[in-house]
Each structure stands twice: as structure tokens, then as C-alpha cells.
Amino acid sequence: MKPKIAFYWCASCGGCEEAVVDLDETLLSVADAAEIVFWPVALDFKVKDIQALPDGSILASFINGAIRNSEQREMVERLRAKSRVVVAFGICAQSGGIPGLANLSDTKSIFAEVYRDGVVPQMTHCENGHTLTLPEFFDAVETLDRVIDVDYYVPGCPPTPNIIRDAVNALLGADMPPKGAVLAPDKALCDECPRKDTRPEKLLVKEFKRVHQFIPDQQTCLLAQGAVCLGAATRAGCDARCIRGNMPCTGCFGPTSRVRDFGAKALSAIASVADCNEESSVVQVMNALPDPVGTFYRYSLPSALLSRRRKE
Amino acid sequence: MNDAFEPKIVAFFCNWCTYLAADLAGTSRLKYAPNVRAVRVMCSGRVDPQFVLEAFAQGADGVLIGGCHPGDCHYQEGNYKALRRYELLRRLLNQLGIENDRFRLEWISAAEGERVKAVVNDMVEKVRALGPLVPHKREEVA
């Protein structure tokens, strides 16, 4: 009997699903080797199909997206019970991702902004004797591993095809990786950057520039040109796709295993290379970075040491 | 806030200047607020932003970094690195709702025991006025 696998999405954009489809023929060989028992975006299975399965009968569930509401929590708890292995697929599941930036707000301020003075949806509503319910919207976004036990992580926004292939092979191989492993190389992106050799020995940056402010030279280290490139703090494995597209790294592969808090380390890396020592010039240089949380915690606020804005 | 509130301040003092100044304050029998928990680091440049976030996450109401005056760093430019990180981290903390008075960087040389006293007392009073920092306590979701 073929091993069973499942895919599910929580607070995400659908890009991780797209990444699975982008596997092209590889996906067909996965479908040959394994039976897909649940995949809401592509196949018509229902929740009851999952409920009918015995506990532990799914070999692996690949779950993308952060946890934002009670429906997502229920589904991932259900999948956890049915699965031997749970993979946090993509950076939203791993560390909160873009949806995690909502932790700069809370339910009250988000609802006030979205619904203004209009009709605010209620969790339950009765109509002609039928009760309709909506999931509860949580006050903060959480990472998958804050809600259920996670066995492996596949980073990326979204994970790249080579990373997915390597991860699937690692899971199907004879030796399973140690629990908790991030299935990507444990080194910094700078290590595999095609512009590595142009990075100066002593890197100093006079001013930081944002991507809409200049067109960088296509050969030279982006950080050396003043772009806020987070490659030095980010895990490798993406084959430097953004760099090859002449865009700086924004950190979607998360940190290496030595780092507890990605944003703190990324901030440290960028601040250290600023070529300014006077207090007034430091202030001026840092003015070019108007949104430190959005820059350094773009994909990881819910996993940070301070995981959300302090409540007033 | 209330009379019972005593701010907890975590202070990272560099080995060569500010820690010696704190020592001097002690041997000179200067009295300053006992709210500071001093952590000796070799250089203010050694203060990883993770240390600061960890301190706040673990219940510090304020974090103070003390280093050598500009130009005096034992390692040439560690204090400049501290300054750059401080400025960016201060802005990031603002976005997370942590006020400027809770996070401070001061240059204090080994001779300035008086200054340790003045800075610590001033910071404790400012943080006392702000009240306790209650970071988001993560309730177990699972």
C-alpha cells in the first residue's frame, strides 16, 4: 500500500501550493509513490474523509501558512493526530511569514480598519432556525509549532523546487533527519551567492538605498552597493534567486540553526556595516530604513523573542 | 503607577570602561538605585541585539548599555558598532511599543563613577514613571 500524504493551507497566500504544482513532472512521480488523501486547493476531499482515517495513518502532512483563526487550529490539530510526520511547509508555517506582521496590530484595530463603521461579522448568526458560525479570529498570529508539534521545517516564500525535492527525498530516504530539522543547508546565503567574490573584505556602506530608489549593478555585492540585502543573516538553499534577479535578499529562508531571533541578527548585520560613527550621521543613515520591523521581521515576527506589539 | 513598583533594569557594561566605573562608584561608596542588574561584557559591541530582546522578553523594564567614549574603545570601534545597532534597535523597539526611555546607551569612562550613579538614578526614575513593561505573555495555544 502506498504511503498517504496530505497538504493543507492556513494563513497563507497560496504561493506554497503553487510551489508544489511547480514541481511539474516530479509531482507525478510523487503521486505515483504516495497516495494524496487531502489537498483542498487541488482535490475534492472533505474534512470527514480525514476524520475517517485512523490516527497515525498519514505518513506526512505538509502544512503551509500561519495560524490566524480557530478553524486553522482545529484542522492542524486533526492532521497532527492523523499523521506520523508534520512538515511546516514554507516560512509562514515556520515563523509566521508576511501574515505575521499583523502582530503589529490586534483584532480590535484590524477590525476597525477593515470594517470601518460598516457591519462587523459576528461569530454566530441565526437565520430561520439555522445557526451559522464563523471561526474565531485570534488576537495574534502564531507559528505552526506554537499550536501543534512540528517534526520538520521547509523554509522559503515559497520553498523552491530544489528544496522541496530534497526535503521529500530526505523524508522518503532510509535515514530520517533528526526531529526539528530545517530541511535546507545550514549556512548563510552569502556562502552560495554568485556575487560572493565581489563582497569587499571590509564592507562599509555610506548610505542604504531601498529597491525603488536605484537600479543596482548586476555583478557587484548588493549590500556593498547599499541595498538592504539580508543574505548574511539568511539561510541558504534558494540558489540566490532574488540576487540573480538583481533584488536584495529579504530573508524568506529564515535564520541558520545558530540564531534564535532572525530580526535581531539581520538588524545587527545591517547596522554593523553602516559607515558612520557620529551620532548625527548614524541617525541620518538609519533614516533610510523607516520600517525596521517590516524590514528585519518581514517573515518572522510571530517567532521573535518579542512576538508582537505590546498591548497598551 | 503604584508605589510598590520597582523597575528591573538589565545593564550591559563594558569590561574596560563602564564596568570599572561601576566598580569605582562602589569603592567610592556612592549610593545609587539598586534596580540595576549589571552584566559584564568585554565590549559594548558584544551586546547582540538578541540579548536586549531576551532581557525585555524575560521581564526587564529597561535595558542600559554602557561603553567607552567614542575614540576610546579598547577594540578600536566596538562602541561605534554598538551605537549603530542601538539606533536601529531603538526604532524597532518603538514599533513594538517599547518607549525610548526604556532602552539607553551611555558612554561612561572608567573614571566616571559619579556618572554611573547619575545615569542609573535618572533611568530608574524615568522607567518608574513609565510603569512596568508587560510584554505580550504568550499563553499556550495548544
Contacts between the chains, C-beta under 8 A, distances in Angstrom:
chain1	res1	chain2	res2	distance
A	67	B	141	7.4
A	73	B	141	7.1
A	77	B	142	8.0
A	104	B	95	6.7
A	104	B	96	7.8
A	140	B	136	7.2
A	142	B	141	5.6
A	146	B	138	7.4
A	146	B	141	5.5
A	146	B	142	7.2
A	147	B	141	5.1
A	147	B	142	5.4
A	148	B	142	6.3
A	259	B	50	7.9
A	260	B	50	5.8
A	260	B	54	7.8
A	261	B	49	7.8
A	261	B	50	5.0
A	261	B	53	5.8
A	261	B	54	8.0
A	263	B	92	7.3
A	264	B	48	7.0
A	264	B	49	3.9
A	264	B	50	4.4
A	264	B	52	7.8
A	264	B	53	5.5
A	264	B	89	7.8
A	265	B	48	7.8
A	265	B	49	7.5
A	265	B	50	6.9
A	267	B	49	5.5
A	267	B	85	6.9
A	267	B	88	5.5
A	267	B	89	6.2
A	267	B	92	6.4
A	268	B	48	6.4
A	268	B	49	5.1
A	268	B	85	5.7
A	270	B	88	7.2
A	271	B	81	7.3
A	271	B	84	4.2
A	271	B	85	4.3
A	271	B	87	7.5
A	271	B	88	4.7
A	271	B	89	7.7
A	272	B	81	5.3
A	272	B	84	6.7
A	272	B	85	7.0
A	274	B	84	4.9
A	276	B	84	6.9
A	277	B	70	6.7
A	277	B	77	7.5
A	277	B	80	4.6
A	277	B	83	7.4
A	279	B	83	6.9
A	282	B	83	5.8
A	282	B	84	5.6
A	282	B	87	5.0
A	283	B	87	6.2
A	285	B	84	7.8
A	286	B	84	7.6
A	286	B	87	5.0
A	286	B	88	5.3
A	286	B	91	6.7
A	289	B	88	6.7
A	289	B	91	7.7
A	291	B	95	7.6
A	292	B	88	5.9
A	292	B	89	7.8
A	292	B	91	5.1
A	292	B	92	3.8
A	292	B	95	6.4
A	293	B	92	5.7
A	293	B	95	4.5
A	293	B	96	6.8
A	296	B	92	6.9
A	304	B	53	7.2
A	305	B	50	7.0
A	305	B	53	4.0
A	305	B	54	5.6
A	305	B	56	7.6
A	305	B	57	4.4
A	306	B	53	5.6
A	306	B	56	6.1
A	306	B	57	5.7
A	306	B	96	5.3
A	306	B	98	7.8
A	306	B	135	5.9
A	306	B	136	7.4
A	307	B	136	6.4
A	307	B	138	6.7
A	308	B	96	7.6
A	308	B	136	4.9
A	309	B	95	7.1
A	309	B	96	5.2
A	309	B	97	4.8
A	309	B	136	7.8
A	310	B	96	6.2
A	310	B	97	3.3
A	310	B	98	6.4
A	310	B	133	7.3
A	310	B	134	7.3
A	310	B	135	5.9
A	310	B	136	6.3
A	311	B	97	7.7
A	311	B	134	7.8
A	311	B	136	6.5
A	312	B	97	7.3
